[in-house]
Amino acid sequence: MRTALVCLLVLAISVPLSNAACFFQPLKPVKSDGEIIGCRDSKGELHEIGSSWKTNDCLCCSCLKDGINCCTDYATPSVYDREKCISIFNKVTCAYKVVEKDDHSKVCPVRGWVA
């Protein structure tokens, strides 16, 4: 119980500092012989307590004793010429690229990112 409280405290402090989009899903316990052995994610896959994984939606998730915590695994461009350029998200690489609206082969400079 004390470890879970420490993890939640670290999470509460780190989320405002990182600007990452995170969410917490309370535990749907998976038990064996009356003991909690893991978490089931939204796809029904079992993950051991203390394990981490990356989803197809570019989220980094962890199975904790009281639930699943997931955060985005990418930075979002925040300061660039929005009139001339557009940001495009690639789900394979989990990364944005910022290119000119009229010519996607030309990369635009980005002066700020939000993680």
C-alpha positions in Angstrom: 0.0 0.0 0.0 2.8 2.4 0.8 4.5 1.7 -2.6 1.2 2.6 -4.4 1.0 5.9 -2.4 4.6 6.7 -3.3 3.9 6.0 -7.0 0.8 8.1 -7.0 2.7 11.0 -5.3 5.4 10.8 -8.0 2.8 10.7 -10.7 0.9 13.7 -9.2 4.1 15.7 -9.1 5.5 14.6 -12.5 2.3 15.1 -14.6 2.1 18.9 -14.2 5.8 19.2 -14.9 5.7 17.1 -18.1 2.5 18.3 -19.7 2.0 14.7 -20.9 -1.5 13.5 -21.4 -2.1 10.7 -18.8 -5.0 8.8 -17.5 -5.6 6.2 -14.8 -7.9 3.2 -15.1 -8.8 1.6 -11.7 -7.8 -2.0 -11.4 -10.0 -4.8 -12.8 -8.3 -7.4 -10.7 -7.1 -10.7 -12.2 -6.7 -13.2 -9.4 -5.0 -16.6 -9.0 -5.5 -18.5 -5.7 -7.1 -15.3 -4.3 -4.1 -13.1 -5.0 -4.0 -10.3 -7.5 -1.6 -11.2 -10.3 -2.2 -8.5 -12.9 -4.3 -6.0 -14.9 -6.4 -6.5 -18.0 -6.1 -3.7 -20.5 -8.9 -2.4 -22.8 -8.2 -5.2 -25.2 -8.4 -7.9 -22.5 -4.7 -8.6 -22.5 -3.2 -9.6 -19.1 -0.2 -7.6 -17.8 1.7 -8.5 -14.6 1.8 -6.1 -11.7 4.9 -3.8 -12.2 5.0 -4.4 -16.0 5.0 -1.7 -18.7 4.0 -1.8 -22.4 3.4 0.5 -25.3 0.0 0.5 -27.1 -0.9 0.8 -30.8 -2.1 4.3 -29.9 1.3 5.5 -28.8 0.7 5.3 -25.1 3.1 4.0 -22.5 1.2 2.1 -19.8 2.1 0.5 -16.5 0.2 -2.1 -14.4 0.2 -0.9 -10.8 -1.3 -2.6 -7.8 -4.4 -0.3 -7.9 -4.8 0.1 -11.7 -3.3 0.9 -15.1 -1.6 4.3 -15.7 -1.1 5.4 -19.3 0.6 8.5 -20.8 1.3 9.7 -24.3 4.7 8.7 -25.7 5.3 11.6 -28.0 5.8 15.4 -28.1 3.3 17.7 -29.8 4.6 20.7 -31.8 3.3 23.9 -30.2 5.3 26.8 -31.6 5.4 27.0 -35.4 4.0 29.0 -38.3 0.4 27.8 -38.2 -0.7 29.8 -41.2 2.0 28.3 -43.5 2.5 24.9 -41.9 0.6 21.8 -40.6 1.5 19.1 -38.1 1.0 15.5 -39.2 1.1 12.6 -36.7 2.6 9.3 -37.8 1.1 6.4 -35.7 3.9 4.0 -36.8 6.7 6.2 -35.4 4.6 7.9 -32.8 5.9 11.3 -33.8 4.7 14.5 -35.4 6.3 16.2 -38.3 5.6 19.8 -39.3 5.5 20.5 -43.0 4.3 23.3 -45.3 0.6 23.0 -46.1 1.1 23.4 -49.9 4.2 21.1 -50.1 4.5 18.3 -47.6 8.1 17.6 -48.7 9.2 20.9 -47.1 9.7 20.7 -43.3 8.9 23.7 -41.2 10.9 24.8 -38.2 9.4 24.1 -34.8 10.4 26.4 -31.9 8.5 24.7 -29.1 7.2 21.2 -28.2 4.9 19.9 -25.5 5.8 16.5 -24.2 
